[in-house]
Structure formats: C-alpha cells, structure tokens
Amino acid sequence: MSKFTMPIRFAIAMAGGLIAYFLVLALFDLHTNVMFSLFNGVIVGFGIYEVIKYTKIKNASAFSYTDGLTNGVVSGFIATILFTAFFALYAGNINPDFLDGLIGPWEKTYNTSIGSVIFTVAIGGFSTAICLSLCFMQLFKPSWNTEGTKKVLRERGPVIR
C-alpha cells in the first residue's frame, strides 16, 4: 500500500465536500457571492486536520513533523486539483453564465477570463492547503518539553542548545 493512500482518500472526501457545498449554494443562487467561499477553508481545514491526526495515530512513536506536513499538503493539493477541475467544468460547460454573475463588475475594468478565475481558484486552494498544514502541525508535532526529550538533551550536552 502506498504511503499516499490515506491522503488521497481524505482529498477525495474534501473535494466531495467542496463540490457538494458549491452545488448547495448553486441551488439557492448564492454561488456567485464570494463571501460564501470562506466556508471552503473550514471544509479543507477539517480534512487536513483529520489526515494529520490519523497519520499520527498510524505512525505512533515514529511520527515525524515531515510525515504530518507531507500528508496534509498532499491531501490539500489533490483536493484543490479535483475541485478546480470541477469548477472549470461547471464554469465552462455546465453554466457558462456563471462567470458573468461572479465577475460581472470587474469584467469591464479588468480583462478577466475563465482561465484567470480558474487559476485564482487553484492558487487559493494550494495556499490554503500549505497554510493550514503548517498551522495544524503546531498541534501535532512532537513536544520538546517531555521528560524523555529533556533527558536526551541533557545527555547530548550543551552542543545542541
């Protein structure tokens, strides 16, 4: 089994949650209001938190900062790619009038195209994945304040301090 199996599973769940949330907003014609996209961070944040938590449970004492950060970033990136692909399909083919409602006021001032909107969605997702992974790893990283760590530091001497 690949070491990326768990992040891929969580990424599919996160992307499914993002797509479902977007479609629910579309039912009520709220999907053109950019403020509702703030909840996307909650969906992605929950998924990244859970993948890091399960990585720590799975690896137990062998858990390292790199393992948790890698799984968080990989799951966030894959979820972003999946959601961006859905968003491009929706904005380009399913509902071509969607962009007029989303960027209508800016379209006359700025030369905004579907490509730039899709690029913005992707960059926003990638940056959210990196930031949330770094933030959540502060909760899960091994502590330097345990008795075992203090003993190791005393044994190593003042070189590391």
N, C-alpha and C positions, 0 to 999 in steps of 0.2 A: 504494500500500500504506500502510495506517495506521501511525502510529508506535507503536500499541499492539498490533500483531500479534504481536511477539515476546513481550511479557509475557503475552498471552492464551495463547499456546502453552505457555509454561512453567507458567502457572497450571493449565491442564488437566492437564499432567503431574504437578504437585504434588498436585492434588486426586485424580487417579487413584492416586497412591502412598498418599495418606492413606486413601482408601477401601479399597484393597487391604490395607493394613496392618490396618485395623479389621476387615475381614472375616476375615483370617487369625487375628486374636485371637479373633473370634467362633467360629471353628471349634474352638478349644481352650477355649472358655468363659472366656477371660481378658479379654474386652472390658468387663467391669464393674469391673475393677481400674484405678483412676485412675492408678496409678503407670506403667502402660504407655503412657499418653498423653505421657509425656516424650519418647518417640522421635518424636512428631509434629514437635517442634522441629527434629530432625535432618533430617527429610524436607523441611520448609519451608525450613530454612536452606540445604540443598544447592540447592534450586530458586532461591532468591533470590540466592545466591552465583553460580550459573551465569548467571542473566539479567543480572546486573550485569556479569559478566565478558564475556559476548557483546555487551553494549551497548558496553563499552569497546573491544572488538575492532572492532565495526562502525563506530563513530564515530571511531576512531583519535585523531588530534590534536584533533578537535572535541569530544571527550568532556568533559562538564562534570559537576560534582557533582549538579546538578539532574537531568540525564538518568538517571544511575545510580540515584539515590534514587527518582525517579518510577517507573522501571521495576520496581524492587524492591518498592515499596509497592503498585503496581497489580497486579502478579502475585500478591503475597501476599493482597491483598484479594479478588481474583477467586477464588483457590483457597479462601479461607475461605468465601466465599459458596457455592461449589459443594459443599464438604464439609458445611457447615451444612445445606444443603438435603437432602443425602443423609442426614445424621444425623437430621433431623426426620422424613424419610420412614421411616427404619429404626425410630426410637423410637416413632413414632406409629402406623404401619401394619404394618410387616413383623414387628416383635417388640414388641408392646405391654408385655410383661412385663419388658423390658429395664430400664426405669426403676426397677422395684421392686428389682432387684439392684444398680443403680448408686447410688440414693439411699435405699435402704431404712432405714438407721439414722437418717437426717436427716428422713425424711418425717413422723415423729411429732412431732418437736420443732419443725421449721420447716415452714411450709406451702409445700412445694416442688412445682411443677407442671412439666409438659413444656415450657411456654413459658420458664420461668426457666432450665431446663437448656439449652435451645437458645440463649437469649440469652447465657448464660455461655460456651458453646462459641464463639459468634460473637465476643464481646468478647475472649476469649483468643486467637483467631486473628488478629484485627485488631491487637492489641497486639504479638503475636509478629512479625507482618509489619513493623510500624513499627520495633521494636527491632532486629531482625536487619538490616533495610535500613540503618539508621543505623550499626550496627556494621561491616557489610561495606563500607560506603562509606569507612571509615577505611583500608581496604586498597587501594582503587581510586582514591581521589581524587588529583588531580594534586599532586605534591610541590612545596613552596616551596624545596626545597634543591637544585634542579638549577642548573647553570651558566647556562642561559638565563633562568631566573627571577631569579637573583641579578643578572644583567646588566640586566634590565628594572627591577628595584628600584633599582639604582644610578643608572640614567638618570632615573628619576622623582624621585629625591632623597628627602630626609627627611620629606616630607609624609605618605607612607603609613606609614612606620614609626612 
